[in-house]
Amino acid sequence: MSKPTVAIVGRPNVGKSTIFNRIVGGRTAIVEDRPGVTRDRLYGNGTWLDHEFHVIDTGGIDIGDEPLLMQMKAQAEIAIEESDVILFIVDGKTGLTEADEEVARILRRSQKPVVLGVNKLDNTKIRDQKYEFYSLGLGDPYGISGAHGLGLGDLLDQVIKDFPDEKDAPEDENAIRFTLIGRPNVGKSSLVNAILGKERVIVSDLAGTTRDAIDTPFSRDGQTYVIVDTAGIRRRGKIYEKTEKYSVLRAQRAIEESDVVLVLINGEEGIIEQDKKIAGIAHDAGRAVIIVVNKWDAVNKDDKTMDKFRKKIRDEFQFISYAPIVFLSALTKQRLPQLLPMIQQVAENHSLRVQTSLLNDCIMDTVAMTPPPSDKGRRLKIYYATQVAVRPPVFILFVNDPELLHFSYIRHIENRIRETFGFVGTPIKILSRKKNEQ
């Protein structure tokens, strides 16, 4: 079941990004000091009253140097195209403007549910200023303060009321959903057709042929899959058309809803910086990852070429060192039979739960063989560990002092967990808590 999407629309400086940050809260991407891990406020995930949903901050969309009214219209179009519910934010201090009225006309015609938030009403003396926004014809205006979090509960109550009803026939719970991502013209659509054995999507040498994220269910050897082909993700400065902005949003959403992400690299062209940024999107989302080097049939090679290319991938993609690598050709189907079994394996690893007793045996053996270093005479003590989540697997270490758990020792423990239990293809997270802390 796909999560609903909420798009935040409004002119500049009305507080869209502040409200976006309030909604996504602590669920924003973890900031890591590693190369190639991308971070963008454009897209996030929110939760309210057990409802999970995607959030688009249209304020993060670079429309260009067009006049304000044109930018507002473009943002409204993106919101209408991508969202289930539109959150229209206006400035209660400034009052009603021509741009607000024009966008309201567009939103009314869209037939999409619109929730109107009148921001910056943190002063009780100006609360009544929200009433002038009834003239927009979008229903009750909700007075809020994004800066202080006032009124957001009532606003979000209305947002989730407007979510579409769940479908009566949900997807097969055992289906493995995998998404192909990469820059334009790396052969994603060709690989989809090779896997399916038919011309499901248009294949062209022209970069940017695929616009939508296309879902195709199929079964192979008793296992059900859903394969998703996404548009090529260009460098930020190369995104000119609004349709391409839609494509990037759809690709990000497809990644969030996948079990496994295939990061495609063009074997003929080699690795470029954009490949690492694209892989970073999947890593940030906590998805299982496989690196696929396509067009390998077209590479001039000898018996050392593959090993050299694999080493370069490991050097350039250190932040996803857990990802297996497959060299194949969608055109000739060389090594294609290896792909689905590997997808199934990493999907299982992504959902793998380790028995607590076995996990603690691994941790205690690690500590016994390599005691943690001391810091100013104090030494870290690990009392016990437990796994608290899957997809991706998350572990908590209960210790005497979390500040003594150095990043390098976390990495050492992660390596030992991987050596013991596998977890090929999936990121794992290790957190620390003081003993007796929830």
GUFIKOL-404012 format. One line per field, with one value per residue (C-alpha): x, y, z. Coordinates in Angstrom, 2 decimals. Layout:
// GUFIKOL-404012
x <- X; ...
y <- Y; ...
z <- Z; ...
END
This chain:
// GUFIKOL-404012
x <- 0.00; 1.49; 1.57; -0.44; 1.41; 0.96; 2.36; 3.02; 2.33; 2.69; 4.58; 8.11; 8.63; 5.26; 6.99; 6.58; 9.96; 9.43; 6.13; 7.76; 10.43; 7.77; 5.87; 8.84; 10.41; 12.99; 12.29; 14.57; 17.56; 20.45; 23.44; 26.58; 30.12; 30.50; 31.01; 28.11; 25.28; 22.70; 20.41; 17.52; 14.65; 12.43; 11.00; 10.39; 8.11; 5.62; 3.52; 0.36; -2.03; -0.64; -0.93; 2.31; 2.61; 5.06; 5.61; 6.77; 8.18; 7.56; 9.65; 12.63; 11.79; 13.96; 11.55; 14.09; 14.07; 10.45; 8.11; 6.58; 3.13; 4.60; 6.65; 3.54; 1.61; 4.46; 4.55; 0.78; 1.06; 3.68; 1.49; -1.60; 0.33; 2.02; -0.20; -3.25; -3.77; -2.49; -1.48; -1.78; 0.15; -0.52; 0.91; -1.53; 0.62; 0.89; -2.69; -4.31; -2.33; -2.93; -0.62; -2.66; -5.88; -4.44; -3.08; -6.39; -8.18; -5.83; -6.22; -10.01; -10.05; -7.79; -10.52; -7.78; -8.46; -6.92; -6.24; -5.62; -3.11; -2.75; 0.77; 2.53; -0.49; 1.54; 0.28; -3.24; -3.99; -3.91; -5.69; -8.82; -6.85; -7.36; -11.00; -10.20; -8.90; -12.42; -12.72; -10.35; -13.17; -11.04; -13.01; -12.04; -8.65; -6.58; -4.60; -1.13; 2.38; 5.01; 7.76; 6.14; 4.13; 0.81; -2.33; -0.51; -2.43; -5.79; -4.27; -2.91; -6.18; -7.85; -5.04; -5.40; -9.21; -8.72; -6.46; -7.89; -9.50; -7.28; -7.72; -9.74; -7.14; -3.73; -0.54; 0.79; 2.54; 5.20; 5.99; 9.51; 9.37; 12.55; 13.29; 15.83; 17.52; 20.36; 21.21; 19.62; 20.54; 22.23; 19.83; 17.13; 14.26; 16.28; 16.97; 13.26; 12.38; 15.16; 13.89; 10.26; 11.09; 8.92; 8.82; 7.10; 8.65; 9.92; 13.64; 15.44; 18.99; 17.56; 18.17; 15.04; 12.57; 11.07; 9.08; 6.95; 7.85; 6.26; 5.17; 5.00; 4.17; 5.43; 6.25; 9.32; 10.03; 7.19; 8.23; 6.17; 8.01; 7.06; 9.63; 9.68; 11.43; 12.14; 13.20; 16.89; 17.97; 19.98; 22.33; 20.37; 21.53; 20.32; 16.70; 14.88; 11.44; 8.70; 7.99; 11.50; 10.86; 7.86; 10.12; 12.63; 9.85; 8.38; 11.79; 12.31; 8.87; 9.49; 12.74; 10.97; 8.38; 10.85; 12.49; 15.52; 17.05; 19.21; 21.72; 22.63; 26.02; 26.92; 29.85; 30.93; 31.16; 32.37; 31.56; 30.77; 29.91; 26.19; 26.18; 27.32; 24.66; 21.95; 23.18; 23.11; 19.33; 18.81; 21.25; 19.53; 16.19; 17.55; 16.81; 18.70; 21.03; 22.58; 25.04; 24.42; 27.06; 25.12; 26.34; 29.27; 29.16; 30.25; 33.35; 36.78; 38.17; 40.73; 40.91; 41.68; 39.07; 36.26; 38.46; 39.74; 36.20; 35.00; 37.86; 37.01; 33.38; 34.45; 36.72; 34.08; 31.04; 32.49; 29.25; 27.44; 30.22; 27.51; 26.04; 26.86; 27.96; 26.63; 28.17; 25.65; 24.26; 20.57; 21.08; 22.70; 21.26; 24.78; 24.71; 21.05; 20.03; 22.13; 20.03; 16.68; 18.23; 20.44; 17.43; 15.64; 18.69; 19.21; 15.44; 15.55; 18.60; 16.80; 14.03; 16.30; 15.78; 18.55; 17.76; 18.72; 20.86; 22.87; 23.29; 24.66; 27.03; 28.41; 28.75; 30.39; 32.85; 33.70; 34.36; 36.45; 38.61; 38.87; 38.11; 36.87; 39.52; 39.48; 38.90; 40.58; 40.73; 37.10; 36.29; 33.10; 31.02; 28.44; 25.86; 23.64; 22.21; 18.86; 17.42; 14.51; 13.60; 13.96; 13.91; 16.62; 17.83; 18.40; 20.31; 20.58; 23.59; 22.94; 26.12; 27.48; 28.03; 26.98; 29.63; 32.36; 31.09; 33.32; 32.30; 35.26; 34.19; 30.60; 32.02; 34.04; 30.90; 28.97; 31.65; 31.49; 27.69; 27.94; 30.60; 28.41; 24.93; 25.47; 23.26; 24.65; 23.00; 21.30; 22.40; 22.26; 22.03; 23.61; 22.36; 23.43; 21.46; 22.45; 21.47; 17.84; 17.11; 14.08
y <- 0.00; 3.31; 6.06; 9.21; 12.38; 15.89; 18.84; 22.18; 25.18; 28.90; 32.00; 32.65; 33.52; 32.28; 29.55; 26.47; 24.98; 25.62; 23.74; 21.00; 20.55; 20.48; 17.73; 15.50; 16.23; 13.67; 11.58; 13.66; 11.94; 11.18; 13.44; 11.37; 12.51; 10.28; 11.20; 10.84; 10.81; 13.27; 15.41; 17.48; 19.22; 18.77; 15.42; 13.74; 11.50; 12.51; 10.68; 11.87; 9.72; 6.46; 7.75; 7.75; 9.95; 11.59; 15.35; 17.56; 20.99; 22.88; 25.71; 23.49; 23.32; 25.63; 27.24; 29.71; 33.46; 33.66; 36.27; 35.39; 34.59; 32.20; 30.47; 30.07; 28.57; 26.13; 25.06; 24.57; 22.40; 20.21; 19.90; 19.00; 16.46; 14.69; 14.95; 13.38; 16.41; 19.97; 22.07; 25.70; 28.05; 31.81; 34.61; 35.88; 38.92; 40.12; 39.28; 38.19; 38.81; 38.54; 35.51; 33.76; 34.36; 33.12; 29.92; 29.34; 29.47; 26.82; 24.61; 24.83; 23.62; 20.68; 18.81; 17.77; 18.21; 21.49; 22.40; 26.12; 27.09; 30.75; 30.95; 33.41; 33.90; 33.31; 36.62; 36.27; 39.88; 39.04; 35.65; 37.15; 38.00; 34.44; 35.18; 37.26; 34.06; 32.59; 34.59; 32.09; 29.55; 26.73; 26.04; 26.85; 28.58; 27.11; 29.68; 28.31; 29.24; 27.11; 28.71; 27.69; 24.65; 26.22; 24.91; 22.26; 19.45; 20.72; 21.34; 17.79; 16.34; 17.83; 16.70; 13.02; 13.22; 14.05; 11.04; 8.65; 5.45; 2.39; 0.06; -3.08; -5.29; -4.60; -5.74; -9.23; -8.86; -11.36; -9.53; -8.10; -4.56; -3.40; -0.10; 0.76; 4.13; 5.85; 8.77; 9.00; 6.45; 3.84; 1.20; 1.01; 0.47; -2.08; -4.00; -3.95; -5.42; -8.03; -9.17; -9.27; -10.78; -8.30; -4.69; -3.26; 0.24; 2.40; 1.98; 4.82; 6.14; 9.57; 10.37; 11.11; 8.87; 7.51; 10.14; 8.13; 5.51; 2.45; -0.47; -3.96; -7.05; -10.46; -13.90; -16.05; -19.46; -19.05; -15.58; -12.46; -9.24; -5.67; -3.99; -0.17; 1.71; 5.36; 8.35; 9.12; 11.47; 14.35; 16.73; 19.45; 22.18; 20.10; 19.91; 22.44; 21.09; 20.82; 17.31; 16.34; 17.74; 15.41; 12.54; 13.13; 13.26; 10.02; 8.33; 9.38; 8.11; 4.81; 4.36; 4.98; 2.30; -0.34; -3.28; -3.28; -0.55; -1.34; 1.46; 1.25; 2.38; 2.66; 0.26; 2.04; 5.49; 4.46; 6.13; 9.83; 11.95; 11.84; 8.05; 8.45; 11.06; 8.81; 5.89; 8.21; 8.67; 4.91; 4.79; 7.69; 5.93; 2.82; 0.55; -2.60; -1.82; -3.73; -2.00; -3.08; -2.33; -2.44; -2.50; -4.71; -6.37; -3.06; -2.65; -3.42; -5.73; -8.31; -10.75; -7.91; -5.34; -6.55; -6.68; -3.15; -1.84; -3.58; -2.03; 1.42; 0.95; 0.00; 3.05; 5.46; 3.98; 3.40; 4.52; 1.49; -1.06; -3.57; -3.54; -6.51; -5.78; -7.41; -6.94; -7.66; -6.69; -6.01; -6.23; -9.69; -10.90; -11.81; -12.70; -11.64; -14.94; -13.89; -10.81; -12.07; -14.57; -11.75; -9.42; -12.11; -12.63; -8.96; -8.49; -11.32; -9.75; -6.41; -8.06; -10.40; -10.48; -11.95; -13.94; -11.86; -14.59; -15.09; -11.34; -10.98; -13.91; -12.07; -8.75; -10.33; -12.26; -9.03; -7.20; -10.09; -10.23; -6.44; -4.51; -0.96; 1.72; 3.78; 7.53; 9.53; 6.44; 5.42; 2.33; 1.55; -1.32; -3.01; -4.79; -6.28; -5.67; -6.12; -5.70; -3.25; -2.96; -4.39; -2.86; -1.79; -3.79; -1.55; -2.61; -0.94; -1.40; -0.72; 0.72; 2.52; 5.78; 6.32; 9.05; 6.41; 4.49; 5.86; 5.77; 3.53; 0.94; 1.03; 0.26; -2.62; -4.07; -3.64; -5.57; -8.41; -8.54; -8.74; -11.46; -13.49; -13.02; -11.82; -8.80; -8.60; -5.77; -4.00; -1.08; -1.69; 0.93; 0.64; 2.97; 3.25; 3.81; 4.11; 1.04; 1.22; 4.04; 3.50
z <- 0.00; -1.08; 1.53; 0.72; -0.26; 1.14; -0.81; 0.89; -1.37; -0.73; -1.79; -0.46; 3.22; 4.43; 6.48; 4.25; 5.16; 8.88; 8.72; 6.61; 9.29; 12.00; 10.20; 9.35; 12.76; 13.82; 10.74; 8.54; 6.93; 9.27; 8.60; 8.16; 7.47; 4.45; 0.79; -1.60; 0.95; -0.36; 1.77; 0.47; 2.28; -0.79; 0.28; 3.63; 5.69; 8.34; 10.93; 12.63; 14.71; 13.29; 9.72; 7.73; 4.66; 2.26; 2.42; -0.47; 0.32; -2.92; -1.48; -2.19; -5.89; -7.94; -10.41; -11.76; -12.30; -13.39; -11.82; -8.46; -9.85; -12.44; -9.73; -7.59; -10.50; -11.20; -7.55; -7.55; -10.67; -8.99; -5.90; -7.94; -10.00; -7.10; -4.03; -2.47; -0.19; -0.73; 2.29; 1.18; 3.50; 3.56; 5.72; 8.34; 9.15; 5.56; 4.71; 1.46; -1.76; -5.49; -5.66; -2.95; -4.87; -8.18; -6.66; -4.84; -8.21; -9.59; -6.52; -6.59; -10.19; -9.35; -7.42; -4.93; -1.19; 0.01; 3.65; 4.26; 6.94; 7.96; 9.38; 11.70; 13.97; 17.14; 18.59; 20.00; 19.05; 15.35; 15.43; 13.88; 10.72; 9.49; 8.69; 5.58; 3.96; 3.84; 0.60; -1.08; -1.13; 0.29; 3.45; 7.02; 7.45; 10.29; 12.28; 13.06; 14.06; 12.36; 14.44; 17.73; 16.60; 17.58; 15.87; 13.83; 15.53; 14.29; 10.86; 10.58; 11.87; 8.81; 6.50; 7.46; 7.19; 3.50; 2.80; 0.18; 1.39; 1.42; -1.51; -0.87; -2.57; -1.06; -2.73; -2.01; 1.34; 0.26; -2.96; -3.22; -4.54; -6.25; -7.97; -10.65; -10.26; -12.08; -14.25; -17.70; -20.36; -18.14; -19.47; -16.78; -19.22; -21.20; -17.99; -17.07; -20.46; -20.18; -16.77; -17.90; -21.27; -23.16; -24.29; -21.19; -21.39; -24.22; -24.90; -26.63; -26.92; -26.11; -22.45; -20.45; -22.32; -19.08; -17.16; -14.71; -12.13; -13.76; -11.53; -13.05; -10.95; -12.09; -10.67; -11.10; -9.52; -7.04; -5.85; -6.62; -7.47; -8.33; -10.56; -10.72; -13.51; -12.68; -14.72; -14.89; -12.11; -13.57; -11.81; -10.02; -12.41; -15.35; -14.21; -16.35; -17.20; -14.59; -15.89; -14.79; -11.34; -11.18; -12.27; -9.48; -6.89; -8.21; -8.12; -4.50; -3.55; -5.36; -3.42; -0.09; -0.90; -2.13; -0.44; -2.75; -4.92; -7.95; -8.56; -12.24; -13.55; -17.22; -17.70; -20.88; -19.26; -15.82; -12.50; -12.20; -9.17; -9.96; -9.55; -5.94; -5.22; -6.63; -4.52; -1.51; -1.93; -1.49; 1.44; 3.21; 2.77; 4.50; 1.54; 0.56; -2.35; -5.25; -7.58; -11.17; -13.80; -17.07; -20.70; -19.68; -23.11; -24.70; -22.49; -23.93; -21.28; -20.33; -17.42; -14.95; -16.07; -13.83; -10.72; -11.40; -11.91; -8.74; -6.73; -8.10; -7.08; -3.56; -3.37; -4.69; -2.90; 0.56; 2.22; 0.70; 1.14; 2.09; -1.46; -3.72; -7.29; -10.47; -13.91; -16.66; -20.04; -20.46; -24.23; -24.37; -21.00; -19.91; -16.15; -15.97; -14.26; -11.23; -10.55; -9.19; -6.73; -5.44; -5.10; -3.10; -0.86; 0.00; 0.55; 3.10; 4.76; 4.88; 6.95; 8.93; 12.70; 14.84; 17.97; 21.02; 22.62; 19.41; 18.99; 22.52; 22.00; 18.96; 20.86; 23.91; 21.71; 19.92; 23.20; 24.52; 21.39; 20.92; 24.12; 23.54; 24.04; 27.22; 27.26; 30.05; 32.24; 31.60; 29.57; 27.71; 29.08; 26.86; 29.02; 26.34; 22.88; 21.18; 17.71; 17.64; 13.96; 10.47; 6.98; 7.77; 10.78; 13.82; 16.94; 20.32; 22.60; 26.29; 27.77; 30.83; 28.90; 25.24; 24.84; 25.26; 22.23; 19.47; 15.82; 14.95; 17.53; 16.22; 12.78; 14.27; 15.88; 12.63; 10.76; 13.28; 13.07; 9.30; 9.48; 11.84; 10.41; 6.83; 6.12; 2.58; 0.66; 3.56; 5.72; 9.46; 12.19; 15.62; 18.35; 21.98; 25.15; 28.78; 30.77; 32.01; 29.53; 27.28
END
